[in-house]
């Protein structure tokens, strides 16, 4: 899939990869979020939505790729840490409690405001 690059985005992700053992969860994820824009991640359970959010919030390390939030490289500047990173963007988990949905829904949206 070809993604159009946004000049000076609030969030930029390129080639993001993450595996848990032999299970590839993220494989070459690319996206930009414009400043003042919104991004919603929709997908089936296991599609990597929370993994992507945890990587952007510096709570989890990616296996490969690059990610910036308002110009802060979340891989080379991890000292900024979670509290600083979540101040840079708004995050709405798929459930009001922030915990994974345990009811019968097979889709759980995750969204950001940048």
N, C-alpha and C positions, 0 to 999 in steps of 0.2 A: 504494500500500500504506500502511495506517495503522499507525504504530508507537506502542506505549504507552510513555510517558515514565517513566523511573525517577527518583525523588527522589535527588539527590546521587550521580550515577553516577561510576564511576571513569573511564569513557570516554564522551564524548558527541559524536556527529557529526550535523550537520544540513546538508542541501543540498549535500553535497560533490560537486564537479565537477572533472574534469580531462580535457583533450584533448591529443592529440599530433598537431599539425597539424589535419587535418580529421577525424581519428578520435576520437570521443567514447568515452573509456574509463569514466569515472564520470559519472553523470547523476543528481543529486539523491539521493545516498546518505544515509540517516538510520539511526542505531542508537544505543542506549545499552548499556553494559556495567555491571552492578551491581558495587559494591565486593566483592571476593572472588569475583566471578563469572568465567565463561569465555565466550569467543566464538570460534567457528570459522568461518572464511570458506571456503566450498566453491564451486567453480565451474569452468567450462571454462577452458582456456588463453585468455588475453586478457580475462578477466572483470574485471580490476582489483584482484585481491587484493594483489599486491605494491605496486601504486601506492598503495592505501589505507594499507598499513603504512609505506611511505616517507614519506607525508604526515604520519602520526601521529608518526613518528620525526624530523620536521623535516628530512628528507633531500631532500624534494621539495615544491614549492609547489603548492597547489591553485589552480584557476582561480576557484572560488567556493565558498561555504559556510563553516561554522564547525566547529572541532574542539577539544575540550578533553581533556586527560589529567590526572586528579586536580586539576582546577581550573586547570591551566595552558593558556592559549590558545596553540595551536601556531602560529598565524599572527601574533599580536601580540607574543608573547614568544619569538621564535625564538632569542634569545641563550642560552636554556637549552640549546639544541643537543642533538644526538643522544645523547651520553653520559648527560646528565641525564634525557632522556626515556625511554631504555630501562631506566633504573633504576626508573622508575615503573610499569612493567608487564613481564610476562614475554612473550617472543615465541618461537614455535616455527615455523620455516620449513617449507615443504613437503618439503624434503629434509634429511637429516642434516648436509650440508655448508653449508647456507644458500644454496646455489646452485640455480637452477632445475633441475628434473628433466630429464634428457636422454633418458630411456628412453621406452618407448611409452605411458606413462600420459597420458591427456588431462585428468586432474583432479589438482590438487595442493593439498592443504589448507594453510591458514595459521591459526594459533590464537594467542590471547592469554589470559593470566591477569591479572586486574586486582587 
